[in-house]
Amino acid sequence: MTDINAPPFHHLGGSVLFMQNYMSTAHVVINQGGTSSGKTYAIEQVLFCIACQNPKLVITVVAQDIPNLKAGALRDALNIYNTSAALQAAVKSYNKTDRIFEFNNGSIIEFKSYDNAQDAKSGKRDYLFINEANGISWDVYTELALRTKLRIFIDYNPNTGFWVHEHLVGKPNIALIISDHRHNPFLLQEVRDKIESLKEVDIELWKVYARGLTGKITGLIFNNWYVCNQIPPDARLIATGLDFGFTNDQTGCLQVYQQNGELWVNELFYETSLTNTDIAAKLKAHGVSKKSEIIADSAEPKSIEELKRLGWYVTGAKKGADSVKHSIDILKRYKINITRASVNLRNELERYKWRVDNRGKTVNEPVDACNHLIDPLRYVALNKLKMGNDVKLKSRLPFTPRPLANNGVFDELIGSYGLA
Protein backbone atom coordinates (compact mmCIF):
# COMPACT_ATOMS: atom_id res chain seq x y z
CA MET A 1 0.00 0.00 0.00
CA THR A 2 1.29 3.46 -0.87
CA ASP A 3 2.35 5.62 2.07
CA ILE A 4 0.57 8.86 1.21
CA ASN A 5 2.62 10.81 3.76
CA ALA A 6 6.00 9.74 2.36
CA PRO A 7 8.00 11.83 -0.14
CA PRO A 8 7.22 13.12 -2.68
CA PHE A 9 3.62 13.44 -1.45
CA HIS A 10 4.26 15.27 1.82
CA HIS A 11 6.25 18.16 0.42
CA LEU A 12 3.78 18.64 -2.43
CA GLY A 13 0.95 19.23 0.00
CA GLY A 14 -1.58 17.09 -1.87
CA SER A 15 -4.77 15.88 -0.22
CA VAL A 16 -5.38 12.29 0.78
CA LEU A 17 -8.17 11.91 -1.80
CA PHE A 18 -6.12 13.38 -4.62
CA MET A 19 -3.20 11.07 -3.96
CA GLN A 20 -5.30 7.93 -3.54
CA ASN A 21 -7.15 8.57 -6.79
CA TYR A 22 -4.04 9.60 -8.72
CA MET A 23 -1.97 6.61 -7.64
CA SER A 24 -4.67 3.96 -7.92
CA THR A 25 -3.95 1.16 -10.37
CA ALA A 26 -7.49 -0.26 -10.31
CA HIS A 27 -9.57 -0.14 -13.47
CA VAL A 28 -12.53 1.29 -11.51
CA VAL A 29 -11.92 3.72 -8.63
CA ILE A 30 -15.04 4.24 -6.51
CA ASN A 31 -15.26 7.32 -4.28
CA GLN A 32 -18.02 6.90 -1.71
CA GLY A 33 -18.14 10.00 0.42
CA GLY A 34 -20.07 12.24 2.74
CA THR A 35 -20.93 15.83 1.96
CA SER A 36 -18.02 18.27 1.47
CA SER A 37 -15.38 15.54 1.49
CA GLY A 38 -13.74 17.04 -1.61
CA LYS A 39 -14.10 13.90 -3.73
CA THR A 40 -15.38 15.54 -6.92
CA TYR A 41 -12.78 18.29 -6.79
CA ALA A 42 -9.96 15.79 -6.18
CA ILE A 43 -11.00 13.51 -9.05
CA GLU A 44 -11.19 16.43 -11.46
CA GLN A 45 -7.72 17.60 -10.42
CA VAL A 46 -6.51 14.08 -11.23
CA LEU A 47 -8.18 14.24 -14.65
CA PHE A 48 -6.59 17.61 -15.42
CA CYS A 49 -3.16 16.26 -14.48
CA ILE A 50 -3.65 13.14 -16.64
CA ALA A 51 -4.77 15.27 -19.59
CA CYS A 52 -1.71 17.50 -19.26
CA GLN A 53 0.72 14.59 -18.96
CA ASN A 54 -0.61 12.37 -21.77
CA PRO A 55 -1.32 13.48 -25.36
CA LYS A 56 -4.47 12.78 -27.36
CA LEU A 57 -6.60 11.38 -24.52
CA VAL A 58 -10.38 11.55 -24.46
CA ILE A 59 -11.73 12.04 -20.92
CA THR A 60 -15.49 12.09 -20.37
CA VAL A 61 -17.25 13.45 -17.27
CA VAL A 62 -20.87 12.30 -16.98
CA ALA A 63 -23.73 13.36 -14.68
CA GLN A 64 -27.45 12.68 -14.55
CA ASP A 65 -28.31 15.72 -16.66
CA ILE A 66 -26.89 19.06 -17.79
CA PRO A 67 -28.24 21.08 -14.81
CA ASN A 68 -26.52 18.65 -12.43
CA LEU A 69 -23.30 18.97 -14.42
CA LYS A 70 -23.41 22.77 -14.35
CA ALA A 71 -24.15 22.90 -10.63
CA GLY A 72 -21.54 20.29 -9.70
CA ALA A 73 -18.70 18.78 -11.71
CA LEU A 74 -18.48 21.48 -14.38
CA ARG A 75 -18.54 24.28 -11.81
CA ASP A 76 -15.69 22.62 -9.90
CA ALA A 77 -13.71 22.08 -13.10
CA LEU A 78 -14.03 25.74 -14.08
CA ASN A 79 -12.94 26.77 -10.59
CA ILE A 80 -9.83 24.57 -10.85
CA TYR A 81 -9.08 25.95 -14.32
CA ASN A 82 -9.68 29.61 -13.45
CA THR A 83 -7.39 29.49 -10.40
CA SER A 84 -4.43 27.78 -12.09
CA ALA A 85 -2.14 29.75 -14.39
CA ALA A 86 -0.20 26.59 -15.23
CA LEU A 87 -3.36 24.78 -16.28
CA GLN A 88 -4.53 27.73 -18.35
CA ALA A 89 -1.22 27.62 -20.21
CA ALA A 90 -1.73 23.90 -20.91
CA VAL A 91 -5.29 24.33 -22.22
CA LYS A 92 -5.69 25.46 -25.81
CA SER A 93 -9.37 26.41 -25.47
CA TYR A 94 -12.59 25.86 -23.54
CA ASN A 95 -15.76 25.51 -25.61
CA LYS A 96 -18.54 26.75 -23.35
CA THR A 97 -21.33 25.58 -25.67
CA ASP A 98 -20.10 22.00 -25.97
CA ARG A 99 -18.46 21.98 -22.52
CA ILE A 100 -15.08 20.75 -23.78
CA PHE A 101 -11.57 21.59 -22.58
CA GLU A 102 -9.05 21.11 -25.43
CA PHE A 103 -5.39 20.84 -24.40
CA ASN A 104 -2.30 21.87 -26.37
CA ASN A 105 -1.22 18.21 -26.55
CA GLY A 106 -4.45 17.14 -28.22
CA SER A 107 -6.21 15.70 -25.14
CA ILE A 108 -9.77 16.75 -24.31
CA ILE A 109 -12.05 16.68 -21.26
CA GLU A 110 -15.72 16.68 -22.22
CA PHE A 111 -18.79 17.05 -19.96
CA LYS A 112 -21.86 15.11 -21.06
CA SER A 113 -25.14 13.53 -20.01
CA TYR A 114 -27.01 10.62 -21.62
CA ASP A 115 -30.75 10.12 -21.78
CA ASN A 116 -30.65 6.32 -21.99
CA ALA A 117 -28.45 3.30 -22.67
CA GLN A 118 -28.84 3.66 -26.44
CA ASP A 119 -27.64 7.25 -26.23
CA ALA A 120 -24.63 6.12 -24.15
CA LYS A 121 -23.41 3.86 -26.98
CA SER A 122 -22.11 6.88 -28.88
CA GLY A 123 -18.42 7.66 -28.51
CA LYS A 124 -15.37 6.01 -26.95
CA ARG A 125 -12.90 7.33 -24.40
CA ASP A 126 -9.74 6.63 -22.41
CA TYR A 127 -10.99 7.82 -19.01
CA LEU A 128 -14.51 8.12 -17.60
CA PHE A 129 -15.77 9.96 -14.52
CA ILE A 130 -19.33 9.23 -13.36
CA ASN A 131 -20.33 12.06 -11.03
CA GLU A 132 -23.12 11.40 -8.50
CA ALA A 133 -23.46 7.90 -9.84
CA ASN A 134 -26.70 7.12 -7.98
CA GLY A 135 -28.41 9.40 -10.50
CA ILE A 136 -27.21 7.23 -13.40
CA SER A 137 -28.81 3.90 -14.35
CA TRP A 138 -26.84 0.65 -14.44
CA ASP A 139 -27.64 0.25 -18.15
CA VAL A 140 -26.18 3.67 -19.00
CA TYR A 141 -23.09 3.00 -16.88
CA THR A 142 -22.55 -0.39 -18.56
CA GLU A 143 -22.60 1.09 -22.06
CA LEU A 144 -20.16 3.84 -21.04
CA ALA A 145 -17.85 1.44 -19.21
CA LEU A 146 -17.66 -0.92 -22.20
CA ARG A 147 -16.36 1.99 -24.29
CA THR A 148 -13.73 3.20 -21.76
CA LYS A 149 -10.18 1.94 -22.34
CA LEU A 150 -8.06 2.83 -19.28
CA ARG A 151 -9.79 3.89 -16.06
CA ILE A 152 -13.17 4.77 -14.58
CA PHE A 153 -13.73 7.09 -11.61
CA ILE A 154 -17.06 7.09 -9.76
CA ASP A 155 -18.33 9.27 -6.92
CA TYR A 156 -21.58 9.56 -4.95
CA ASN A 157 -23.17 10.25 -1.55
CA PRO A 158 -24.24 6.84 -0.19
CA ASN A 159 -27.87 7.61 0.71
CA THR A 160 -28.66 3.96 0.15
CA GLY A 161 -27.23 0.96 -1.67
CA PHE A 162 -27.52 0.90 -5.48
CA TRP A 163 -25.85 -0.74 -8.49
CA VAL A 164 -22.32 0.20 -7.37
CA HIS A 165 -22.79 -1.94 -4.26
CA GLU A 166 -24.60 -4.71 -6.12
CA HIS A 167 -22.29 -5.08 -9.13
CA LEU A 168 -18.91 -3.45 -8.43
CA VAL A 169 -17.80 -3.19 -4.78
CA GLY A 170 -15.66 -6.17 -3.78
CA LYS A 171 -14.97 -7.31 -7.34
CA PRO A 172 -11.42 -7.72 -8.76
CA ASN A 173 -9.67 -4.58 -10.04
CA ILE A 174 -12.15 -2.34 -8.19
CA ALA A 175 -10.90 0.17 -5.58
CA LEU A 176 -13.22 1.65 -2.94
CA ILE A 177 -12.26 4.93 -1.23
CA ILE A 178 -14.55 6.09 1.60
CA SER A 179 -14.20 9.72 2.65
CA ASP A 180 -15.94 12.42 4.65
CA HIS A 181 -15.55 16.10 5.51
CA ARG A 182 -12.56 15.36 7.75
CA HIS A 183 -10.53 14.53 4.63
CA ASN A 184 -11.06 18.04 3.23
CA PRO A 185 -8.39 20.27 4.83
CA PHE A 186 -9.89 23.47 3.44
CA LEU A 187 -13.39 23.21 4.92
CA LEU A 188 -14.48 25.88 7.39
CA GLN A 189 -15.01 24.72 10.97
CA GLU A 190 -18.54 26.15 10.94
CA VAL A 191 -19.43 23.83 8.06
CA ARG A 192 -17.86 20.85 9.83
CA ASP A 193 -19.90 21.62 12.96
CA LYS A 194 -23.10 21.81 10.94
CA ILE A 195 -22.42 18.43 9.32
CA GLU A 196 -21.58 16.83 12.66
CA SER A 197 -24.74 18.26 14.22
CA LEU A 198 -26.77 15.81 12.10
CA LYS A 199 -25.92 13.21 14.74
CA GLU A 200 -28.26 14.96 17.17
CA VAL A 201 -31.24 14.95 14.80
CA ASP A 202 -30.92 11.77 12.71
CA ILE A 203 -28.26 9.10 13.04
CA GLU A 204 -28.81 7.73 9.52
CA LEU A 205 -28.30 11.13 7.93
CA TRP A 206 -25.17 11.55 10.06
CA LYS A 207 -23.77 8.19 8.91
CA VAL A 208 -24.28 9.11 5.26
CA TYR A 209 -23.28 12.77 5.18
CA ALA A 210 -20.81 13.01 8.09
CA ARG A 211 -19.06 9.63 7.72
CA GLY A 212 -19.65 8.56 4.12
CA LEU A 213 -21.18 5.25 5.16
CA THR A 214 -23.89 3.50 3.15
CA GLY A 215 -27.16 4.50 4.73
CA LYS A 216 -30.73 3.37 4.83
CA ILE A 217 -32.57 6.65 4.60
CA THR A 218 -36.20 5.75 5.17
CA GLY A 219 -39.24 7.84 5.98
CA LEU A 220 -38.88 10.33 3.15
CA ILE A 221 -41.69 12.86 3.39
CA PHE A 222 -42.50 13.59 -0.24
CA ASN A 223 -43.05 10.92 -2.88
CA ASN A 224 -45.48 12.93 -4.99
CA TRP A 225 -42.96 14.90 -7.03
CA TYR A 226 -41.80 14.46 -10.62
CA VAL A 227 -39.15 16.04 -12.83
CA CYS A 228 -40.31 18.21 -15.72
CA ASN A 229 -38.34 20.13 -18.33
CA GLN A 230 -40.00 23.50 -17.89
CA ILE A 231 -42.98 25.39 -16.52
CA PRO A 232 -45.98 25.23 -18.92
CA PRO A 233 -46.47 28.61 -20.60
CA ASP A 234 -50.11 28.79 -19.47
CA ALA A 235 -49.40 27.92 -15.80
CA ARG A 236 -50.44 30.59 -13.30
CA LEU A 237 -47.83 32.01 -10.92
CA ILE A 238 -49.05 31.60 -7.35
CA ALA A 239 -46.16 33.25 -5.50
CA THR A 240 -42.42 33.35 -4.96
CA GLY A 241 -41.09 31.65 -1.81
CA LEU A 242 -38.01 32.94 0.03
CA ASP A 243 -36.02 31.51 2.95
CA PHE A 244 -33.25 33.64 4.47
CA GLY A 245 -29.76 32.32 5.17
CA PHE A 246 -26.26 33.74 5.28
CA THR A 247 -23.01 32.20 6.55
CA ASN A 248 -23.68 28.48 6.84
CA ASP A 249 -27.25 28.25 5.53
CA GLN A 250 -28.23 28.99 1.96
CA THR A 251 -30.76 31.62 1.01
CA GLY A 252 -33.31 29.65 -1.00
CA CYS A 253 -35.78 31.12 -3.48
CA LEU A 254 -38.26 29.44 -5.82
CA GLN A 255 -41.47 30.15 -7.70
CA VAL A 256 -44.64 28.08 -7.48
CA TYR A 257 -47.14 27.84 -10.35
CA GLN A 258 -50.44 26.00 -10.75
CA GLN A 259 -52.07 24.39 -13.76
CA ASN A 260 -54.96 21.91 -13.88
CA GLY A 261 -54.74 21.24 -10.16
CA GLU A 262 -51.01 20.43 -10.27
CA LEU A 263 -48.11 22.45 -8.86
CA TRP A 264 -45.09 23.43 -10.95
CA VAL A 265 -41.98 24.63 -9.12
CA ASN A 266 -38.80 26.29 -10.39
CA GLU A 267 -35.74 27.06 -8.26
CA LEU A 268 -34.37 30.58 -8.73
CA PHE A 269 -31.30 30.69 -6.48
CA TYR A 270 -29.65 28.85 -3.59
CA GLU A 271 -26.57 30.60 -2.19
CA THR A 272 -24.82 31.55 1.03
CA SER A 273 -23.55 35.02 2.02
CA LEU A 274 -26.38 36.95 0.34
CA THR A 275 -27.28 40.29 1.92
CA ASN A 276 -30.77 41.68 1.44
CA THR A 277 -29.39 43.97 -1.28
CA ASP A 278 -27.92 40.89 -2.98
CA ILE A 279 -31.28 39.13 -2.71
CA ALA A 280 -33.02 42.09 -4.34
CA ALA A 281 -30.49 42.02 -7.19
CA LYS A 282 -31.01 38.26 -7.63
CA LEU A 283 -34.79 38.67 -7.73
CA LYS A 284 -34.44 41.34 -10.43
CA ALA A 285 -31.97 39.23 -12.43
CA HIS A 286 -34.43 36.31 -12.42
CA GLY A 287 -37.23 38.51 -13.71
CA VAL A 288 -39.35 38.54 -10.55
CA SER A 289 -41.88 41.35 -10.79
CA LYS A 290 -42.05 43.82 -7.93
CA LYS A 291 -45.83 43.52 -8.21
CA SER A 292 -45.91 39.77 -7.59
CA GLU A 293 -46.04 38.47 -4.02
CA ILE A 294 -42.96 37.04 -2.31
CA ILE A 295 -43.72 34.94 0.78
CA ALA A 296 -40.74 34.88 3.13
CA ASP A 297 -39.76 33.48 6.51
CA SER A 298 -41.75 35.52 9.05
CA ALA A 299 -39.01 34.88 11.64
CA GLU A 300 -36.95 37.51 9.77
CA PRO A 301 -39.10 40.70 10.03
CA LYS A 302 -36.09 42.99 9.61
CA SER A 303 -35.11 41.38 6.31
CA ILE A 304 -38.71 41.47 5.11
CA GLU A 305 -38.92 45.20 5.91
CA GLU A 306 -35.62 45.94 4.13
CA LEU A 307 -36.83 44.21 0.98
CA LYS A 308 -40.11 46.13 1.19
CA ARG A 309 -38.17 49.39 1.34
CA LEU A 310 -36.30 48.30 -1.77
CA GLY A 311 -39.67 48.10 -3.53
CA TRP A 312 -40.54 44.39 -3.29
CA TYR A 313 -43.95 43.03 -2.37
CA VAL A 314 -42.96 40.74 0.53
CA THR A 315 -45.21 39.14 3.15
CA GLY A 316 -44.39 36.80 6.01
CA ALA A 317 -45.43 33.15 6.09
CA LYS A 318 -48.46 32.46 8.28
CA LYS A 319 -46.77 30.27 10.87
CA GLY A 320 -48.48 28.88 13.94
CA ALA A 321 -49.03 25.71 15.91
CA ASP A 322 -48.32 22.66 13.71
CA SER A 323 -47.71 24.91 10.71
CA VAL A 324 -44.86 22.72 9.44
CA LYS A 325 -46.98 19.56 9.49
CA HIS A 326 -49.97 21.48 8.12
CA SER A 327 -48.03 22.83 5.14
CA ILE A 328 -46.59 19.36 4.42
CA ASP A 329 -50.11 17.90 4.48
CA ILE A 330 -51.21 20.54 1.97
CA LEU A 331 -48.31 19.85 -0.39
CA LYS A 332 -48.79 16.08 -0.24
CA ARG A 333 -52.26 16.49 -1.75
CA TYR A 334 -50.81 17.81 -5.01
CA LYS A 335 -48.83 16.35 -7.83
CA ILE A 336 -45.68 18.51 -7.74
CA ASN A 337 -43.64 19.01 -10.91
CA ILE A 338 -40.06 20.16 -10.31
CA THR A 339 -38.07 21.59 -13.21
CA ARG A 340 -34.94 19.71 -14.20
CA ALA A 341 -32.91 22.87 -13.57
CA SER A 342 -33.98 22.88 -9.89
CA VAL A 343 -31.02 20.73 -8.86
CA ASN A 344 -30.81 21.83 -5.22
CA LEU A 345 -34.54 21.46 -4.64
CA ARG A 346 -34.46 17.95 -6.09
CA ASN A 347 -31.54 17.07 -3.80
CA GLU A 348 -33.45 18.32 -0.77
CA LEU A 349 -36.57 16.36 -1.67
CA GLU A 350 -34.46 13.20 -1.87
CA ARG A 351 -33.23 13.79 1.72
CA TYR A 352 -36.17 15.44 3.52
CA LYS A 353 -37.47 12.88 6.02
CA TRP A 354 -39.38 12.37 9.23
CA ARG A 355 -37.36 12.48 12.46
CA VAL A 356 -36.63 9.27 14.35
CA ASP A 357 -36.42 9.30 18.17
CA ASN A 358 -33.89 7.51 20.39
CA ARG A 359 -36.00 4.34 20.33
CA GLY A 360 -35.96 4.23 16.54
CA LYS A 361 -39.59 5.31 16.26
CA THR A 362 -40.63 7.77 13.56
CA VAL A 363 -41.80 11.08 14.99
CA ASN A 364 -44.40 13.15 13.12
CA GLU A 365 -42.05 16.07 12.51
CA PRO A 366 -39.39 16.51 9.82
CA VAL A 367 -35.66 16.59 10.44
CA ASP A 368 -34.61 20.25 10.47
CA ALA A 369 -32.08 19.85 7.67
CA CYS A 370 -32.05 19.81 3.86
CA ASN A 371 -34.88 22.34 3.77
CA HIS A 372 -33.67 25.72 2.50
CA LEU A 373 -35.83 25.37 -0.61
CA ILE A 374 -38.49 23.11 0.87
CA ASP A 375 -39.21 25.74 3.54
CA PRO A 376 -40.09 28.48 1.00
CA LEU A 377 -42.22 25.91 -0.81
CA ARG A 378 -44.04 25.35 2.49
CA TYR A 379 -44.44 29.11 2.99
CA VAL A 380 -46.31 29.37 -0.31
CA ALA A 381 -48.49 26.42 0.71
CA LEU A 382 -49.33 28.03 4.06
CA ASN A 383 -50.34 31.37 2.56
CA LYS A 384 -51.74 30.44 -0.84
CA LEU A 385 -52.92 26.83 -1.01
CA LYS A 386 -55.91 25.16 0.60
CA MET A 387 -56.67 21.63 1.77
CA GLY A 388 -59.39 21.39 -0.84
CA ASN A 389 -60.53 18.48 -2.98
CA ASP A 390 -59.65 20.17 -6.27
CA VAL A 391 -56.17 18.69 -6.48
CA LYS A 392 -55.02 15.68 -8.45
CA LEU A 393 -53.69 12.84 -6.30
CA LYS A 394 -51.22 10.61 -8.11
CA SER A 395 -48.62 8.12 -6.94
CA ARG A 396 -44.99 8.58 -7.92
CA LEU A 397 -44.18 6.66 -11.11
CA PRO A 398 -42.34 5.64 -11.55
CA PHE A 399 -3.69 -0.18 -16.06
CA THR A 400 -0.07 0.49 -15.09
CA PRO A 401 0.92 2.87 -12.28
CA ARG A 402 2.11 6.22 -13.59
CA PRO A 403 5.13 7.97 -12.09
CA LEU A 404 4.34 11.33 -10.53
CA ALA A 405 5.28 13.96 -13.07
CA ASN A 406 6.78 16.91 -11.26
CA ASN A 407 5.58 19.52 -13.71
CA GLY A 408 4.09 22.95 -13.11
CA VAL A 409 0.47 21.92 -13.60
CA PHE A 410 0.76 19.01 -11.17
CA ASP A 411 2.43 21.09 -8.44
CA GLU A 412 0.01 23.97 -8.76
CA LEU A 413 -3.12 21.81 -8.85
CA ILE A 414 -2.38 19.82 -5.73
CA GLY A 415 -1.20 22.93 -3.94
CA SER A 416 -4.53 24.64 -4.64
CA TYR A 417 -6.70 21.70 -3.60
CA GLY A 418 -10.09 23.11 -2.60
CA LEU A 419 -13.72 22.36 -1.84
CA ALA A 420 -15.98 19.87 -3.61
N, C-alpha and C positions, 0 to 999 in steps of 0.2 A: 504493500500500500504506500502511496506517495505521502511523504511528510510535507504537508502544506506550509509548515513554518520554517522549513529548511531553505537555505539559499538555492536558487536565486529568488524564491518567492518572498521571503521576509523583507528584503531590502527594496523590492518593487512595490510593496504596500498593497498588493492585490487582495480582494476579498476571498473568503473561503469558497463561496459559490462560484465565483469566476474561475478560480484555480481548479476546482473539482470538475467543472464542466469542460474547461479547456484541455485538461490533461486526461480526460476519460478516453479509454480505448474501446468502449462498448459501442455497438452499432446503434442502440437506442438508449438515450440518456433521459431518464424521467426525473423531473423536478416537481416533487409534491411539496407544497409550502403553504404556510399561513399567510395572512395579509401583511404586506409591507416587508416581506423577507428579502426583497431585491432580486428574486429569481428571474423575472423577465428582463430586467436591466442587465444582469450578469450574462445571460445567454446571448443577448444582442451584442454586448461588447465582444464576446467570443466570436460571433459571426462576423463582426467588422474586422477583427484581427485576422481571421481565416481568409476573408476576402482580400485583405491587403497583402497577405503572405503568399497566396496561391493564385496564379493567373487563370483566367477563363473559367471560373467556377460559376455555377448557377445555384443561388441560395434562395429558397422560398420560405416566407413567413406567412402562416395561415391562421386566421381566426374565424369565428362563427359567421360574421358578416362584416361589411365595411364600417359601419358605425363602431363596432367593437374594436376593429383594427385602429381606427382613428383615435379612439379614446384610450387605447392601451399600448399595444406593441409599436405602432407607428409613431405615436407621440414620444415614447421613450427613445426610439431610434433617432428621431429628429433632435431630441435633447442631447443625446450622445454626440451626434454629428455637429450640432451648432456650438458645442463647448470644446471641440477638439480641433485645433489648428492643423495638427499632423494628419488627422483623418480627412479634413477638408482638402488638404493638398493631395491626398491619395485618391479622392473621388473626382471623377471627370465631370459628372453632372447628377442632379437629382430631378427626375421627371415627376412633378407633383400630380399630374393627371393620372398617370399610370402607376404611380407609387413605386418607382424603381430607382435605386442607387446604381449608377454605372461607374466602375473604377477604372483608373488609368491602365491597369493591367488586363482589362477585358472581363473581369468578374462582375457579376451583378447580384444585388439583393432586391428581390421583388416581394411585395406585400399583396396577398390575394385572399379571396374567399371563394367557396364553391357551394353551389346550391344543392348538389346531390352527387352520388357516386359516379354517374355518367359524366358529369361536368369535371370531376376530379381526374378523369382519365387523360385530360389534355395536358401535355407538357411533361418533361423530365427534368431532373435536377441532381445536384451533387449533395446538397445539404437541405434538410427540412426542419422547420421549427413550427410545431403546433402549439399555439398560444391559447390558454384557457381551454384545454382539450375536452373538458366535460361539456362543452357547447358544440362539439363536432361528433358526428355519428361514426360508429365503427366502420361502416361501409366506405365512407369518404376517406377516413384514415387509411384503410387498407389499400385503396387505389393510389393514394399519394405515396404510401410507403413502398409499394411495388415499383414505383418509378423514381426512387431515391437511391443513389449509388453508394454514398459514403456514410453519412451519419444523420440520425434523427434526434432532435431535441423536443421534449414535451414539457409543458408546465400546466399547473392547475391548482386551485384551492380544493381540498378534499372534502367537500360538503357531504358526500356519500360515495360509496363504491360505484364504479362504472367500468367501461370496457378495458381501461388500463389495468385495473386490478384483476379482471377476469381473464384477459388474454396475454398480458405482457409481464407484469411484476412476477419475479421469481424464475423467469425463463432464461435460458442461456443467452449471453451477449446483451443482456439488459441491465443497465445500472439504475439504481433508485437512490436519489438524493432527497432527504427530508430536511426542510429548513423552516425557520420562523423568524419573527422580527428581531430576535437576538443575534441573528447572523448578518444583519444590516448595520454596519458601524456608523452610518450617517443619519439614522433616524432620530428625531427629536424625542427627548424623554417624555414629553407630554403625550406624544402619540403612543409610545410604549405603554405608559400608564393606562391610557384609554383601552388599548387592546387587552391588557392584563385584567382590567376591571370586568371583562366579560365573565370571569370566573365567579363573580358574585351574583350574576343574574341568570346565567345558563351554562352549565358545565360542558354541554355538547358544542355550543358555539365557541367556547374557550378552547376546547381540544382542537377544533378545526382551524380557527383563525389565530390563536395565540401559540399553538404548538405544531401545527401542520399535520396533525394526525387525522386519519380517515374517520369521519364522523357518521352519525346516524341522525341527521337533522329531521326530526318528525314534528308534527303539529304545526305545519305551515298554515298561516291564516287564510291566505287567498289562493283559491284554485279556479277562479272564475275569470282569469285574464288571458288574453291572446295577443299575439304580435301582429300588427298591421303595418303596411308600408307608409301610409299617410292618413291624415285626417280627411274625411270626405268633404268635398267643396261645399255641400249643402248642410253640413252639420252646424248646429247652433252653439256658439260660445256661451258657456254658463258662467265661468269666472276663472280668474287666475289665482292659484294658490301659492303662498309664500311662507317659508319657514326660515327664521333668522339663525345664522351661525356666525362664527368668526375664526378663532384661532385653531381649535381642534375639530369643530363641527362645521360641516358644509352649510352654506346658505342654499336652500333648494327652492326652485321655482318651476311650476308647470302650469299648463292650461287644460281645462276640462271642457269638453264639448258633449253634446247629446244629439243623437239621431235615431229615430225609430225605437226609442226606449233603451238604447244602448249608450254606454259612455265611451268616449274617445279621448285619450290623454296623450299630451305631448310635453316632454321635458324641455324646459328652456335653458336653465343653467344650474350648476351644482359645483360650487367653489368655496374654498375657505378664504379668509382675510378680506372679505368684501365689506366696505363701509356702506352706509346708507346712500351716499353719493354714488358709489360704485354700483349699487343695486339699481338706482334710478337710471344710470347710464346703460346697464344691461337690459333693463326693461325697454328702454327706447330702442336699443340696437336690435331687439327681437320683435319690434313692431307692435308692442303692447300699447293700446290706446289709453290715453289719460282719462278717457270717458268710461272705460270698462272697469268693472269692479275687481279689485285685488283683495283676497281674503287672507289675512296674515295671522301669525301667532299673537293672540291677545295678551300673552304674558310679556310682550315687548311694546308697551304703550308709547315709550319714548321714540322708538324706531318708527312706529306707525305714524306718529305725529310729524316726525321729520320728513317722511315721504309725502305726507299730505301737504306740507309746506312747500315741497318741491313740485306740487301740482298733480300728484297721483291720487286716484280715488281708492283709498285703502280703508278697509273695515276689519275689525278683530273677529276672530272665530268665536262662535257662541259656545264656550266651554261651560261645563257644569258637572254635576254628579253623573258618573258613568258615561261621560261624553265620548271617551275613547271607544268603549265597547259599542255605544250607540252608533257612532259614525262607521265603525267596522260593519255592524249589522246592516246599515243602509247600503254600503258599498257591495256587500256580498249578495244583494238582491239584483245587481245589474251584471250584464255581460260587459266587461271592461276591455277595451281595445287599446293596447299600448303601442305607440309607433316604434318602429325598429330603431330609430335614432335615439330613443330614450334608454340608453344603455344603463345609466345609473339607477333609474327607476326599476328596470327589469331585474338588475342585480339585487336591489332591496326586496322586491317581491319574492325572490327565490330564497331569501333568508328570514323574512319577517314571520315570527312564530309565536305561539303561546308560551308563556313562562311555565317552568316546571319547578315545583317546590323541593325541599330537601328530602322528601319521601319519594320523589320521582313521579308525583302526581301533577297532571296538567292543571294549571291555574287559569281562570278565565280572564286573564289580562296579558297583553303582549309584552314581550321582552323590549325594554326601552333601548333599542339599538337598531341600526339599519333602517332608519325611518325619516331621514331628512327630506325625502320626496314623498313618502307615504303620508307623513303628517300634513303637508299642505293639501294633499288629495283628500284627507279626512276633513280638513277645514272647509273645503268646498262642499263636501257632503253634509256637514253640520249646518251650514248656512243656506244651502241652495237645493238640496235634494230631500225628498220625503220618503217615508216608508210606505209608499203606495203600492197598488197592485198593477201599475201600468208599466212595469219593467219586464224585460224578457229574461227568464231564468234558464240558463243553459249550463251543462256540465263541461268541463275542460276537455277538449279533444286532444281529443288528442292532436477493420481499419488498423492502421499502424500508428503508434504514438508519434506525435510531432515534437521536434525539439522546440523549446521556447525561443522565438526569434526576438532578439533584443534590439528591435527597431523603434523608431520614434513613435509610431502609432501605438504599438503595444504598450510602451512605457506610459504614454500619456493617457490611454484609455483606462488602464488599471489604476492609475493614480487618481483618476477623476471619478472613480466608482461612486454611483449615487443611488437614488431611490428608485424602487420599481413603480 
